[in-house]
Amino acid sequence: PYYVDLNQNLFLQASLHSSDPYLIVFVDTCVASPDPSDFRTLTYELIRSGCIKDPTYSSYYSPSSSLARFAFSAFSLVHRYPSVYLQCELVVCRYSDYSSRCYQGCLSRFKRDTGS
């Protein structure tokens, strides 16, 4: 466990360990939950499909493409839960493959037109 105070900035880093130097890491989705085995019922989204959902979330410069650095302000899920668990989905892509998910950024869903 990592203990933080409410509203304290929490800095995270994800790293890719590979012998292939032409891979990059992209933070696609991060969701918080009071239950480490259930990330669907009571959750809080920090980032979803590359789109920032929490106003305190920010990504940081990384000296290496195999590192993803980000931060957010610590919060509580409905004050009755003493712990919050974080689950993040990362995407690994080839460096300079501009058609890959890593280079697409925020993927917001658009509603289909139901016209005549």
HUGISUL-V431152 format. One record per residue. RES is the residue in three letters. SS is DSSP state (~ for helix, > for strand, _ for the rest). PSI is psi in whole degrees, -180 to 180 (999 if undefined). Layout:
# HUGISUL-V431152
[[RES:SS:PSI] [RES:SS:PSI]]
This chain:
# HUGISUL-V431152
[[PRO:_:153] [TYR:_:120] [TYR:_:129] [VAL:_:157] [ASP:_:155] [LEU:_:136] [ASN:_:6] [GLN:_:141] [ASN:>:133] [LEU:>:120] [PHE:>:132] [LEU:>:155] [GLN:>:131] [ALA:>:136] [SER:>:145] [LEU:_:126] [HIS:_:105] [SER:_:151] [SER:_:-10] [ASP:_:111] [PRO:_:-4] [TYR:_:33] [LEU:>:146] [ILE:>:160] [VAL:>:138] [PHE:>:130] [VAL:>:112] [ASP:>:-51] [THR:>:137] [CYS:>:125] [VAL:>:141] [ALA:>:150] [SER:>:150] [PRO:_:-10] [ASP:_:117] [PRO:_:-12] [SER:_:6] [ASP:_:104] [PHE:_:32] [ARG:_:-32] [THR:_:-71] [LEU:_:103] [THR:>:166] [TYR:>:125] [GLU:>:129] [LEU:>:-45] [ILE:>:138] [ARG:>:125] [SER:_:38] [GLY:_:-2] [CYS:>:125] [ILE:>:126] [LYS:_:-26] [ASP:_:127] [PRO:_:-16] [THR:_:-7] [TYR:_:136] [SER:>:147] [SER:>:156] [TYR:>:155] [TYR:_:142] [SER:_:136] [PRO:_:-10] [SER:_:142] [SER:_:-12] [SER:_:6] [LEU:>:140] [ALA:>:124] [ARG:>:134] [PHE:>:167] [ALA:>:161] [PHE:>:166] [SER:>:130] [ALA:_:142] [PHE:_:171] [SER:_:147] [LEU:_:109] [VAL:_:101] [HIS:_:-6] [ARG:_:-2] [TYR:_:120] [PRO:_:-20] [SER:_:149] [VAL:_:132] [TYR:>:144] [LEU:>:133] [GLN:>:123] [CYS:>:144] [GLU:>:124] [LEU:>:150] [VAL:>:137] [VAL:>:128] [CYS:>:167] [ARG:>:137] [TYR:_:135] [SER:_:12] [ASP:_:86] [TYR:_:-9] [SER:_:-4] [SER:_:165] [ARG:~:-35] [CYS:~:-28] [TYR:~:-2] [GLN:_:-20] [GLY:_:-141] [CYS:_:126] [LEU:_:90] [SER:_:143] [ARG:_:138] [PHE:_:140] [LYS:_:143] [ARG:_:146] [ASP:_:126] [THR:_:31] [GLY:_:-173] [SER:_:999]]
